[in-house]
């Protein structure tokens, strides 16, 4: 998911997406621990998208507080 796609989402959609990615991240950690992981690169991708989402949410919070 690219930054441009993230900026197009509403605040509620951002929260839902973050929740879903956190669940996926937890499942990937379990798969990695048990040796059942099929795509190890997915862990890195999910982590980066979570960071992008949190960055956008923080930017929106700061913009709202500054107004």
Buried (B, 14 or more C-beta within 10 A) or exposed (E): EEEEEBEEBEEEEBEEBBEEBEEBBEEBEEBEEEEEBEEEEBBEBBEEBBEBBEEBBEEEEEEEEEE
